[in-house]
């Protein structure tokens, strides 16, 4: 390739170069980031301090909250910096780190959402076997298996991406480093990379999504047989938020990663990527805490104890 130069750093892209819009974008991202950290930290604190919430469901919810705080921290702080500062540079090592951790946390989050769907299936459809099959040891094993497989999964995709040669353009058309945008910059043959992404998306994302939908079909068929409206409402209030978060997460990530990179509109992909990198961690505390009576009651008791101790 004539006049080619090896890329040693990348330039990330803003949504706009207009200063006022850059400030607005940074402010929106920062507010969502702070709300996500506060909401998820609140869930971790409440489910840790309240003994009545030391159940498998809240164990996975607590882990999901920790994961969400890590996941959104990979992309948003750097994005706010490139919105506000003139420096859009990210090193190759920094870019590789972003790719690795985005894959790690996104993959592990999807597995956790799947496990939580299975947990609800066992609790609602197999209540007599639930205490035996879903015990603390099984929960710990599932968490460890999710993290270890996530490390292998993210390592595979990161290594496969950064073994490519990058030359000439170093502008990543995204506010963080993601694989589809990087493949557009490579002067190597990326066919095998695209096949790997497509295959893993079909097997992992598609498989988990089918598993989740199947679980909820069984759950809804059981819930509709419950004798009282209150019991049905409680079950639906637990399950419907889960389905909404999963749907947003899966559809937006698939829209970016599954279709061919050459046919991806840049602005559209940047907007779509917000829905799988920022929105799910932001929505989880809202879906799982503000609409959850047990968490609200536990929060009320904790606040009452703190106020009482201050008066003393």
KOLTI-627523 format. One record per residue: x, y, z of N, C-alpha, C, CB in turn. Coordinates in steps of 0.001 Angstrom, whole numbers, plus 500000, padded with zeros to 6 digits. Glycine has a CB too. Example, Ala and Ser with C-alpha at 12.3 -4.5 7.8 and 13.67 -1.06 7.14 Angstrom:
2
BABA    n_xx    n_yy    n_zz   ca_xx   ca_yy   ca_zz    c_xx    c_yy    c_zz   cb_xx   cb_yy   cb_zz
BABA  513190  494310  507800  512300  495500  507800  513200  496700  507800  511308  495527  509046
BABA  512850  497750  507080  513670  498940  507140  512900  500030  507870  514084  499402  505725
END
This chain:
312
BABA    n_xx    n_yy    n_zz   ca_xx   ca_yy   ca_zz    c_xx    c_yy    c_zz   cb_xx   cb_yy   cb_zz
BABA  500854  498809  500000  500000  500000  500000  500891  501242  500000  499033  500005  501236
BABA  500800  502105  499066  501674  503254  498965  501370  504311  500017  501568  503852  497599
BABA  502462  504971  500485  502345  506102  501414  501552  505757  502668  501694  507274  500718
BABA  501650  504510  503145  500912  504123  504346  501787  504350  505572  500455  502642  504265
BABA  501182  504712  506670  501888  504915  507921  501194  504125  509019  501959  506414  508281
BABA  501987  503576  509926  501419  502790  511009  500795  503704  512045  502487  501900  511653
BABA  499602  503358  512474  498869  504159  513447  499406  503879  514849  497349  503863  513372
BABA  499768  504921  515579  500245  504771  516955  499255  505321  517974  501580  505466  517118
BABA  498245  506056  517508  497193  506575  518365  495942  506805  517529  497639  507884  519066
BABA  494819  506874  518209  493546  507069  517521  492915  508381  517976  492586  505880  517787
BABA  492027  508890  517115  491244  510085  517443  489773  509694  517545  491448  511209  516371
BABA  489175  509926  518709  487759  509641  518894  486921  510774  518314  487433  509437  520388
BABA  485642  510514  518105  484766  511467  517410  483705  512008  518357  484097  510803  516192
BABA  483413  513288  518213  482328  513916  518971  481036  513840  518173  482669  515390  519310
BABA  479922  514052  518850  478643  514138  518158  478555  515417  517343  477490  514067  519155
BABA  479225  516460  517822  479207  517748  517127  480475  518511  517471  477943  518577  517507
BABA  480895  519403  516571  482041  520263  516827  481625  521638  517338  482866  520412  515569
BABA  480333  521901  517411  479831  523167  517944  479993  523159  519460  478338  523397  517544
BABA  480647  524188  520012  480989  524200  521433  479768  524068  522335  481728  525470  521770
BABA  478701  524787  522031  477503  524735  522875  476911  523328  522909  476451  525734  522370
BABA  476893  522661  521752  476376  521296  521702  477310  520323  522413  476172  520859  520252
BABA  478607  520568  522314  479566  519720  523019  479357  519804  524527  481003  520121  522661
BABA  479121  521014  525032  478854  521189  526462  477562  520487  526860  478775  522683  526819
BABA  476536  520610  526015  475261  519946  526285  475426  518433  526324  474225  520332  525229
BABA  476153  517878  525346  476371  516424  525312  477147  515967  526547  477131  516018  524026
BABA  478179  516718  526914  478965  516360  528090  478116  516413  529354  480171  517289  528228
BABA  477255  517422  529440  476385  517560  530607  475397  516407  530704  475634  518883  530553
BABA  474798  516025  529575  473866  514896  529574  474560  513600  529959  473216  514746  528205
BABA  475733  513362  529375  476487  512159  529706  476874  512146  531185  477739  512058  528828
BABA  477317  513298  531689  477753  513376  533079  476592  513146  534042  478400  514729  533354
BABA  475439  513731  533738  474273  513526  534599  473840  512063  534619  473114  514405  534136
BABA  473826  511428  533450  473480  510005  533398  474516  509158  534136  473361  509537  531939
BABA  475773  509548  534019  476848  508815  534688  476707  508908  536207  478220  509355  534250
BABA  476502  510123  536717  476363  510305  538156  475110  509621  538691  476331  511785  538497
BABA  474011  509714  537927  472778  509040  538341  472965  507528  538372  471626  509407  537399
BABA  473708  506999  537397  473975  505561  537355  474811  505122  538543  474681  505187  536056
BABA  475869  505874  538845  476718  505534  539986  475940  505598  541291  477921  506469  540052
BABA  475152  506661  541469  474398  506818  542713  473333  505733  542855  473748  508203  542768
BABA  472598  505474  541780  471535  504481  541838  472054  503085  542098  470754  504494  540565
BABA  473100  502702  541374  473653  501356  541556  474359  501208  542893  474618  501029  540431
BABA  475046  502266  543340  475683  502210  544659  474631  502077  545757  476548  503466  544899
BABA  473497  502729  545559  472401  502621  546527  471890  501188  546606  471251  503571  546150
BABA  471745  500540  545453  471292  499145  545436  472299  498255  546147  471078  498655  543988
BABA  473590  498442  545862  474629  497637  546503  474586  497825  548012  476021  498008  545958
BABA  474443  499065  548459  474430  499364  549893  473217  498749  550576  474445  500874  550122
BABA  472040  498934  549983  470804  498437  550610  470800  496920  550666  469568  498936  549845
BABA  471125  496271  549555  471084  494802  549521  472190  494171  550357  471191  494312  548087
BABA  473232  494941  550673  474305  494420  551527  473964  494575  553004  475624  495134  551220
BABA  473340  495706  553371  473073  495987  554782  471818  495292  555293  472944  497476  554993
BABA  470855  495049  554422  469582  494476  554850  469627  492949  554750  468421  495037  553999
BABA  469504  492276  555893  469598  490815  555921  468459  490143  555155  469604  490326  557358
BABA  467294  490780  555119  466154  490168  554435  466344  490128  552917  464878  490926  554772
BABA  467310  490910  552406  467578  490936  550967  468779  490080  550588  467803  492362  550506
BABA  469240  489238  551508  470343  488322  551202  469776  487047  550592  471178  487997  552480
BABA  469186  487206  549423  468602  486092  548669  469278  486018  547307  467054  486261  548514
BABA  469135  484897  546582  469775  484797  545260  469408  485922  544315  469414  483497  544623
BABA  468141  486322  544303  467712  487393  543396  468489  488687  543659  466200  487647  543548
BABA  468599  489066  544909  469288  490317  545245  470807  490157  545231  468838  490810  546614
BABA  471295  488934  545367  472725  488680  545186  473128  488998  543752  473073  487211  545534
BABA  472354  488502  542792  472651  488791  541382  472407  490261  541059  471798  487903  540461
BABA  471388  490859  541663  471120  492276  541433  472267  493131  541964  469794  492690  542096
BABA  472813  492752  543115  473950  493484  543681  475173  493384  542762  474294  492942  545086
BABA  475436  492190  542266  476552  492005  541340  476329  492761  540033  476757  490522  541053
BABA  475079  492771  539564  474760  493506  538344  474995  495002  538544  473303  493244  537921
BABA  474683  495511  539717  474893  496932  539998  476375  497283  540002  474264  497308  541340
BABA  477199  496429  540603  478650  496653  540580  479155  496630  539144  479388  495586  541428
BABA  478661  495686  538381  479056  495550  536981  478646  496780  536175  478434  494289  536371
BABA  477455  497305  536435  476982  498499  535722  477858  499713  536006  475537  498807  536109
BABA  478279  499873  537261  479146  500998  537599  480482  500905  536866  479378  501054  539111
BABA  481007  499680  536759  482266  499493  536030  482062  499696  534531  482840  498090  536300
BABA  480963  499176  534010  480689  499217  532573  480592  500652  532063  479398  498464  532259
BABA  479806  501481  532745  479615  502847  532267  480874  503694  532489  478412  503491  532972
BABA  481709  503300  533449  482937  504056  533722  484000  503847  532645  483500  503659  535075
BABA  483846  502818  531827  484818  502566  530761  484717  503630  529667  484604  501165  530159
BABA  483517  504102  529374  483303  504962  528212  482975  506410  528534  482215  504405  527395
BABA  482150  506662  529539  481609  508003  529747  482652  509037  530176  480528  507945  530775
BABA  483522  508755  531149  484503  509793  531523  485373  510246  530352  485397  509279  532636
BABA  485851  509303  529543  486659  509668  528377  485825  510434  527366  487264  508417  527723
BABA  484553  510024  527176  483681  510728  526235  483468  512174  526672  482329  510007  526111
BABA  483237  512410  527957  483058  513775  528447  484313  514604  528214  482700  513768  529936
BABA  485480  513975  528369  486739  514689  528149  486893  515115  526692  487923  513815  528564
BABA  486553  514229  525751  486711  514605  524336  485632  515593  523894  486667  513354  523444
BABA  484473  515603  524586  483461  516603  524269  483922  517997  524675  482142  516262  524959
BABA  484586  518102  525831  484917  519399  526399  486304  519901  526022  484804  519333  527877
BABA  487244  518986  525783  488622  519370  525497  488909  519277  524006  489599  518489  526279
BABA  489951  519952  523592  490362  519895  522183  491109  518608  521864  491237  521094  521839
BABA  491588  517922  522888  492357  516690  522692  491418  515488  522566  493349  516476  523862
BABA  491372  514885  521391  490542  513697  521166  491373  512427  521079  489728  513860  519897
BABA  492643  512504  521450  493573  511395  521260  493351  510306  522310  495020  511898  521317
BABA  493431  509058  521874  493492  507904  522768  494585  506989  522235  492101  507155  522862
BABA  495441  506523  523105  496549  505674  522678  496030  504317  522223  497571  505503  523814
BABA  496878  503593  521513  496503  502252  521065  496241  501356  522274  497610  501641  520166
BABA  497082  501488  523314  496880  500688  524531  495570  501069  525214  498061  500877  525509
BABA  495290  502380  525286  494032  502828  525875  492828  502362  525079  494016  504331  525984
BABA  492955  502375  523771  491877  501910  522900  491637  500413  523100  492208  502207  521423
BABA  492744  499652  523170  492623  498207  523395  491980  497924  524754  494009  497529  523310
BABA  492337  498732  525758  491746  498557  527085  490246  498815  527052  492418  499489  528099
BABA  489831  499867  526328  488399  500134  526206  487670  498974  525539  488166  501418  525416
BABA  488230  498465  524447  487602  497344  523753  487489  496142  524691  488405  496967  522486
BABA  488578  495852  525401  488590  494695  526299  487520  494819  527378  489968  494539  526947
BABA  487473  495969  528050  486540  496107  529170  485095  496264  528711  486930  497293  530025
BABA  484870  496882  527553  483509  496947  527026  482986  495537  526742  483462  497812  525741
BABA  483812  494724  526092  483407  493338  525827  483213  492567  527129  484450  492631  524948
BABA  484139  492743  528075  484059  492008  529341  482781  492334  530092  485266  492323  530216
BABA  482508  493619  530287  481354  494003  531095  480037  493777  530353  481470  495461  531509
BABA  480026  494005  529032  478800  493767  528267  478454  492282  528246  478949  494295  526832
BABA  479453  491441  528004  479240  489985  527982  478777  489492  529348  480536  489249  527563
BABA  479463  489922  530408  479113  489460  531750  477730  489971  532158  480170  489921  532769
BABA  477399  491202  531762  476066  491729  532070  474984  490902  531385  475956  493203  531639
BABA  475218  490527  530142  474234  489710  529431  474049  488355  530122  474666  489507  527964
BABA  475155  487756  530577  475049  486488  531300  474291  486675  532620  476452  485905  531568
BABA  474553  487781  533314  473847  488033  534570  472353  488221  534335  474425  489264  535269
BABA  472000  488939  533273  470580  489125  532957  469922  487782  532632  470412  490104  531771
BABA  470675  486906  531964  470159  485564  531664  469985  484754  532943  471101  484824  530695
BABA  470979  484808  533811  470903  484084  535086  469733  484588  535921  472218  484233  535875
BABA  469514  485900  535902  468400  486460  536664  467063  486003  536111  468468  487978  536663
BABA  466983  485830  534786  465748  485305  534194  465519  483861  534636  465803  485390  532650
BABA  466594  483069  534658  466481  481677  535118  466105  481642  536598  467811  480908  534881
BABA  466677  482552  537371  466349  482629  538802  464871  482898  539006  467176  483721  539491
BABA  464311  483852  538236  462873  484141  538343  462041  482955  537872  462512  485393  537525
BABA  462512  482249  536835  461797  481068  536361  461731  480005  537462  462478  480495  535100
BABA  462878  479762  538110  462913  478755  539164  462044  479172  540349  464355  478515  539623
BABA  462072  480461  540710  461315  480933  541869  459814  480866  541636  461717  482354  542210
BABA  459377  481151  540408  457946  481224  540110  457389  479889  539617  457688  482302  539070
BABA  458152  479219  538765  457640  477989  538139  458039  476721  538897  458140  477896  536710
BABA  459142  476775  539652  459594  475606  540409  459853  476009  541859  460876  474992  539772
BABA  458875  476531  542560  459117  477078  543907  459582  476042  544927  457865  477726  544414
BABA  459160  474790  544790  459560  473770  545760  461031  473384  545594  458675  472529  545616
BABA  461530  473406  544364  462930  473037  544117  463872  474225  544208  463064  472394  542755
BABA  463312  475423  544263  464144  476633  544198  465191  476719  545314  463260  477856  544254
BABA  464836  476492  546582  465859  476621  547637  467005  475626  547490  465220  476440  548995
BABA  466730  474475  546899  467762  473450  546751  468665  473743  545555  467121  472068  546598
BABA  468042  474093  544408  468801  474289  543175  469522  475635  543131  467880  474172  541986
BABA  468915  476663  543728  469522  478000  543704  469947  478351  545131  468520  479081  543125
BABA  471142  477888  545500  471685  478130  546836  472910  479034  546733  472051  476791  547537
BABA  473426  479531  547848  474580  480444  547795  475788  479889  547059  474991  480804  549180
BABA  476051  478600  547193  477193  478014  546493  477005  478066  544976  477404  476566  546946
BABA  475793  477748  544509  475505  477807  543074  475608  479246  542567  474098  477234  542777
BABA  475122  480200  543352  475202  481613  542952  476651  482063  542787  474496  482503  543987
BABA  477498  481665  543743  478909  482032  543663  479579  481377  542458  479636  481635  544950
BABA  479241  480138  542185  479829  479426  541045  479403  480053  539722  479427  477945  541075
BABA  478131  480427  539614  477646  481074  538391  478319  482430  538176  476123  481249  538449
BABA  478512  483176  539249  479179  484472  539141  480620  484313  538687  479132  485208  540476
BABA  481334  483366  539295  482729  483129  538925  482837  482644  537487  483369  482110  539872
BABA  481950  481751  537077  481972  481241  535700  481691  482359  534700  480941  480109  535527
BABA  480781  483266  535052  480469  484391  534154  481685  485300  533978  479275  485207  534701
BABA  482370  485601  535076  483533  486484  535001  484691  485841  534235  483991  486865  536405
BABA  484955  484569  534498  486063  483891  533825  485797  483741  532330  486303  482518  534453
BABA  484579  483357  531974  484247  483239  530554  484251  484610  529884  482874  482563  530374
BABA  483874  485662  530649  483935  487015  530112  485351  487451  529817  483300  487980  531066
BABA  486299  487087  530687  487707  487402  530448  488205  486720  529176  488566  486975  531652
BABA  487829  485453  529004  488252  484730  527799  487615  485322  526545  487892  483244  527916
BABA  486335  485658  526637  485600  486207  525493  486167  487557  525068  484112  486348  525832
BABA  486381  488443  526034  486901  489776  525711  488347  489700  525247  486789  490705  526924
BABA  489126  488798  525833  490511  488627  525396  490598  488144  523959  491232  487653  526306
BABA  489698  487241  523578  489676  486724  522210  489387  487844  521214  488627  485609  522072
BABA  488357  488630  521460  487976  489679  520518  488993  490822  520487  486603  490221  520875
BABA  489540  491167  521655  490540  492239  521690  491808  491825  520953  490873  492617  523141
BABA  492286  490619  521241  493485  490140  520563  493282  489993  519077  493919  488830  521140
BABA  492115  489506  518676  491833  489323  517260  491729  490650  516517  490553  488538  517086
BABA  491290  491687  517219  491168  493016  516594  492520  493701  516468  490217  493901  517403
BABA  493317  493659  517519  494554  494437  517529  495757  493681  516963  494858  494872  518931
BABA  495507  492503  516414  496554  491875  515621  496514  492388  514175  496405  490340  515654
BABA  495449  493147  513837  495335  493736  512512  496292  494916  512372  493889  494181  512242
BABA  496572  495287  511139  497385  496463  510859  496467  497658  510630  498304  496226  509628
BABA  496782  498772  511276  496032  500010  511102  496936  501024  510427  495502  500551  512463
BABA  496489  501594  509334  497332  502513  508584  496487  503656  508022  498069  501771  507448
BABA  497184  504738  507643  496556  505937  507088  495603  506566  508111  495797  505595  505785
BABA  494297  506472  507953  493364  507168  508848  493407  506573  510253  491931  507098  508291
BABA  493364  507436  511252  493308  506982  512645  492089  507549  513373  494588  507384  513383
BABA  491099  508034  512614  489893  508623  513197  488857  507527  513429  489317  509739  512276
BABA  488587  507242  514699  487557  506270  515072  486224  507006  515086  487860  505601  516473
BABA  485309  506618  514237  484018  507307  514142  483067  506806  515224  483392  507103  512744
BABA  483469  507098  516459  482710  506683  517634  483270  507442  518823  482785  505127  517859
BABA  482461  507637  519887  482955  508370  521045  483746  507483  522000  481801  509007  521781
BABA  483865  506197  521678  484761  505284  522386  485232  504238  521383  484050  504612  523626
BABA  486256  503499  521736  486791  502483  520822  485881  501265  520824  488236  502080  521221
BABA  485311  500955  519686  484576  499706  519543  485037  499008  518276  483044  499955  519511
BABA  484827  497724  518217  485400  496898  517154  484896  497269  515762  485099  495452  517422
BABA  483588  497461  515530  483148  497798  514172  483814  499050  513615  481656  497983  514153
BABA  483992  500065  514445  484648  501289  513977  486121  501054  513685  484496  502401  515010
BABA  486774  500212  514479  488194  499931  514266  488421  499107  513006  488772  499202  515471
BABA  487496  498207  512712  487654  497376  511510  487658  498219  510248  486539  496334  511430
BABA  486946  499350  510274  486920  500237  509115  488281  500879  508856  485869  501318  509310
BABA  489118  500976  509901  490414  501634  509773  491537  500678  509405  490754  502328  511052
BABA  491252  499397  509404  492320  498429  509169  492629  498291  507685  491941  497073  509750
BABA  493930  498132  507405  494332  497859  506024  494577  496365  505829  495597  498664  505656
BABA  494210  495550  506839  494296  494095  506726  492951  493539  506273  494723  493457  508075
BABA  492947  492279  505978  491708  491599  505621  490915  491341  506899  491992  490265  504855
BABA  489739  491915  507015  488944  491819  508249  487799  490811  508138  488382  493184  508607
BABA  487813  489999  507081  486697  489072  506872  486554  488100  508048  486895  488290  505563
BABA  487681  487538  508507  487626  486581  509622  487145  487262  510900  489011  485940  509854
BABA  487517  488524  511096  487047  489256  512276  485546  489454  512243  487742  490606  512378
BABA  485033  489816  511066  483595  490028  510939  482830  488722  511133  483263  490637  509573
BABA  483387  487619  510640  482747  486319  510832  482730  485950  512314  483474  485229  510015
BABA  483849  486219  513013  483916  485911  514442  482900  486727  515223  485322  486171  514982
BABA  482775  488015  514905  481804  488873  515590  480384  488382  515325  481958  490341  515134
BABA  480101  488063  514071  478758  487592  513719  478439  486274  514421  478632  487423  512196
BABA  479407  485339  514403  479178  484035  515027  478977  484172  516538  480355  483091  514737
BABA  479819  484995  517179  479694  485155  518631  478402  485882  518988  480902  485921  519195
BABA  477985  486829  518134  476731  487536  518390  475546  486586  518303  476554  488692  517401
BABA  475573  485727  517295  474470  484773  517122  474449  483769  518269  474594  484035  515771
BABA  475634  483250  518622  475699  482198  519646  475473  482763  521050  477055  481483  519587
BABA  476181  483845  521381  476118  484366  522753  474894  485257  522946  477398  485151  523089
BABA  474809  486334  522156  473699  487275  522331  472375  486609  521955  473922  488548  521477
BABA  472360  485968  520790  471131  485299  520366  470730  484183  521306  471292  484750  518973
BABA  471725  483383  521734  471431  482277  522643  470872  482756  523969  472674  481460  522885
BABA  471503  483783  524547  471015  484323  525821  469619  484920  525665  471985  485389  526360
BABA  469404  485621  524554  468106  486249  524344  466999  485196  524222  468140  487130  523089
BABA  467270  484138  523472  466293  483055  523341  466031  482398  524696  466785  482004  522326
BABA  467100  482202  525478  466973  481612  526802  466105  482488  527703  468356  481408  527431
BABA  466334  483808  527647  465562  484736  528476  464093  484744  528065  466144  486152  528379
BABA  463845  484820  526759  462460  484846  526271  461743  483551  526630  462424  485067  524744
BABA  462423  482414  526478  461816  481126  526833  461464  481073  528312  462761  479972  526479
BABA  462366  481592  529141  462103  481609  530586  460861  482432  530905  463314  482171  531349
BABA  460730  483591  530242  459601  484459  530543  458297  483957  529950  459878  485843  530046
BABA  458368  483209  528878  457147  482578  528371  456604  481606  529412  457417  481844  527027
BABA  457511  480814  529998  457097  479887  531057  456606  480641  532290  458259  478957  531439
BABA  457303  481736  532617  456908  482525  533788  455514  483114  533598  457928  483650  534050
BABA  455256  483719  532426  453962  484350  532197  452827  483326  532151  453993  485146  530903
BABA  453107  482150  531598  452069  481117  531574  451728  480655  532982  452518  479925  530724
BABA  452733  480654  533875  452484  480282  535273  451797  481411  536025  453796  479909  535974
BABA  452238  482648  535767  451673  483801  536471  450188  483960  536160  452430  485083  536094
BABA  449811  483718  534923  448401  483873  534538  447495  482881  535255  448248  483705  533036
BABA  448084  481819  535813  447297  480818  536542  447169  481143  538028  447923  479447  536375
BABA  447874  482186  538478  447803  482541  539898  446390  482999  540249  448833  483650  540240
BABA  445918  482671  541453  444507  482920  541787  444159  484386  542010  444145  482154  543009
BABA  445077  485168  542550  444738  486552  542894  445443  487541  541978  445101  486844  544349
BABA  444789  488681  541778  445356  489726  540928  446618  490323  541542  444326  490824  540684
BABA  446674  490404  542879  447841  490954  543548  449090  490136  543293  447592  491050  545022
BABA  448963  488819  543326  450115  487952  543066  450577  488085  541626  449771  486491  543374
BABA  449614  488173  540700  449982  488348  539287  450680  489684  539078  448734  488256  538383
BABA  450153  490737  539725  450767  492055  539579  452177  492093  540125  449930  493100  540271
BABA  452424  491437  541258  453765  491406  541843  454739  490687  540926  453737  490729  543215
BABA  454315  489571  540345  455190  488820  539446  455493  489609  538178  454556  487478  539086
BABA  454462  490255  537622  454673  491048  536402  455572  492256  536677  453320  491519  535829
BABA  455421  492886  537843  456241  494054  538161  457707  493689  538298  455752  494708  539440
BABA  457995  492439  538644  459381  491985  538738  459951  491643  537374  459480  490779  539654
BABA  459135  491049  536519  459629  490499  535252  459661  491512  534104  458776  489333  534851
BABA  458649  492357  534012  458560  493278  532879  459758  494234  532801  457273  494080  532972
BABA  460217  494837  533915  461412  495688  533815  462633  494950  533295  461731  496280  535159
BABA  462765  493695  533719  463878  492872  533253  463830  492708  531740  463857  491500  533935
BABA  462667  492440  531201  462507  492260  529757  462836  493552  529018  461073  491806  529421
BABA  462413  494700  529544  462684  495981  528893  464183  496262  528812  461981  497111  529642
BABA  464899  496033  529915  466343  496271  529935  467049  495343  528951  466907  496072  531358
BABA  466657  494073  528958  467276  493098  528050  467021  493472  526598  466743  491683  528330
BABA  465808  493870  526287  465454  494218  524910  466251  495406  524400  463972  494519  524809
BABA  466356  496464  525227  467157  497635  524836  468607  497244  524616  467066  498740  525904
BABA  469145  496467  525520  470553  496068  525477  470854  495216  524249  470927  495302  526747
BABA  470037  494205  524009  470300  493254  522923  470067  493881  521555  469419  492018  523080
BABA  468962  494599  521381  468654  495147  520065  469643  496226  519642  467252  495710  520057
BABA  470042  497094  520583  470974  498169  520225  472371  497630  519939  471039  499207  521344
BABA  472855  496691  520731  474187  496123  520472  474201  495326  519179  474629  495228  521638
BABA  473122  494599  518910  473051  493827  517658  473011  494752  516452  471815  492909  517655
BABA  472338  495898  516577  472246  496842  515461  473610  497358  515045  471350  498009  515830
BABA  474554  497462  516001  475895  497961  515685  476828  496840  515258  476484  498688  516885
BABA  476768  495702  515935  477775  494671  515743  477434  493640  514672  478004  493976  517023
BABA  476155  493424  514405  475793  492342  513496  475843  492759  512040  474421  491835  513823
BABA  475373  493975  511733  475340  494366  510326  476737  494716  509827  474392  495554  510121
BABA  476988  494606  508531  478318  494889  507981  478801  496288  508320  478309  494711  506480
BABA  480083  496402  508643  480640  497686  509060  480547  498734  507961  482085  497513  509482
BABA  480702  498339  506720  480718  499301  505620  479357  499946  505391  481177  498625  504350
BABA  478293  499292  505902  476942  499814  505688  476399  500538  506912  476007  498688  505309
BABA  477275  500890  507857  476824  501486  509109  476950  503009  509063  477626  500922  510290
BABA  475850  503738  509076  475930  505199  509151  476602  505626  510455  474522  505829  509042
BABA  477561  506518  510363  478367  506902  511517  477530  507501  512642  479428  507889  511097
BABA  476740  508525  512351  475954  509194  513380  474943  508231  513987  475240  510423  512801
BABA  474318  507434  513142  473333  506475  513643  473980  505491  514600  472671  505725  512484
BABA  475173  504989  514258  475859  504051  515132  476268  504693  516448  477075  503489  514436
BABA  476680  505961  516399  477058  506649  517627  475860  506790  518557  477647  508026  517311
BABA  474708  507102  517993  473502  507224  518816  473068  505852  519327  472359  507884  518013
BABA  473114  504849  518449  472711  503501  518844  473609  502947  519941  472731  502571  517638
BABA  474902  503260  519860  475839  502734  520856  475538  503254  522253  477264  503091  520476
BABA  474911  504433  522343  474515  504959  523650  473532  504010  524326  473891  506365  523507
BABA  472693  503355  523521  471642  502500  524067  472151  501153  524566  470588  502276  523029
BABA  473379  500780  524228  473900  499557  524834  475082  499810  525770  474313  498592  523752
BABA  475677  501006  525712  476821  501288  526583  476466  502150  527786  477901  501964  525795
BABA  475408  502952  527681  475066  503894  528748  473662  503665  529308  475181  505316  528236
BABA  472689  503448  528434  471294  503362  528875  471015  502175  529801  470394  503273  527674
BABA  471478  500934  529497  471176  499827  530422  471695  500040  531841  471754  498553  529882
BABA  472966  500446  532041  473396  500725  533419  472591  501837  534085  474860  501094  533433
BABA  472124  502804  533273  471312  503898  533807  469913  503419  534189  471215  505033  532786
BABA  469342  502508  533388  467977  502052  533620  467868  501037  534749  467423  501459  532363
BABA  468898  500226  534961  468794  499140  535937  468379  499607  537328  470105  498421  536031
BABA  468999  500653  537892  468542  501094  539225  467092  501553  539224  469424  502223  539732
BABA  466661  502200  538137  465274  502674  538052  464319  501490  537990  465078  503587  536817
BABA  464644  500532  537137  463758  499389  536937  463696  498482  538162  464209  498590  535733
BABA  464854  498280  538816  464929  497278  539879  464784  497841  541286  466220  496557  539782
BABA  464873  499169  541458  464790  499707  542816  463567  500584  543030  466032  500497  543132
BABA  463364  501561  542132  462253  502490  542339  460902  501791  542250  462316  503616  541320
BABA  460853  500664  541518  459589  499937  541375  459564  498685  542253  459361  499551  539908
BABA  460551  498543  543147  460644  497352  543986  460286  497706  545422  462061  496737  543916
BABA  459200  497142  545927  458713  497491  547251  459686  497075  548349  457365  496851  547489
BABA  460351  495918  548176  461271  495447  549213  462472  496377  549362  461747  494031  548894
BABA  463006  496848  548231  464153  497761  548290  463729  499106  548863  464776  497950  546890
BABA  462553  499597  548466  462084  500876  549009  461826  500766  550505  460807  501335  548286
BABA  461291  499640  550945  461048  499456  552370  462369  499348  553137  460188  498206  552608
BABA  463344  498641  552560  464653  498531  553204  465330  499891  553288  465545  497545  552443
BABA  465209  500701  552232  465782  502046  552244  465107  502907  553313  465641  502706  550857
BABA  463810  502787  553432  463080  503564  554447  463546  503192  555851  461557  503334  554317
BABA  463761  501884  556107  464220  501449  557428  465631  501946  557720  464175  499926  557529
BABA  466500  501901  556710  467877  502373  556898  467889  503868  557202  468734  502076  555645
BABA  467098  504636  556445  467038  506074  556677  466450  506382  558050  466213  506757  555585
BABA  465456  505611  558472  464844  505831  559788  465852  505562  560900  463602  504930  559967
BABA  466651  504490  560759  467666  504179  561771  468720  505281  561847  468337  502830  561461
BABA  469123  505804  560684  470139  506864  560683  469601  508136  561333  470605  507164  559245
BABA  468350  508480  561027  467759  509669  561640  467602  509494  563145  466404  509977  561005
BABA  467232  508276  563558  467061  508000  564991  468392  508080  565733  466430  506614  565197
BABA  469450  507543  565106  470774  507571  565738  471291  508996  565853  471769  506714  564943
BABA  470981  509849  564876  471411  511249  564932  470713  511999  566056  471140  511942  563599
BABA  469426  511692  566260  468683  512349  567335  469249  511972  568684  467202  511988  567270
BABA  469709  510704  568813  470295  510267  570085  471675  510917  570280  470413  508711  570130
END
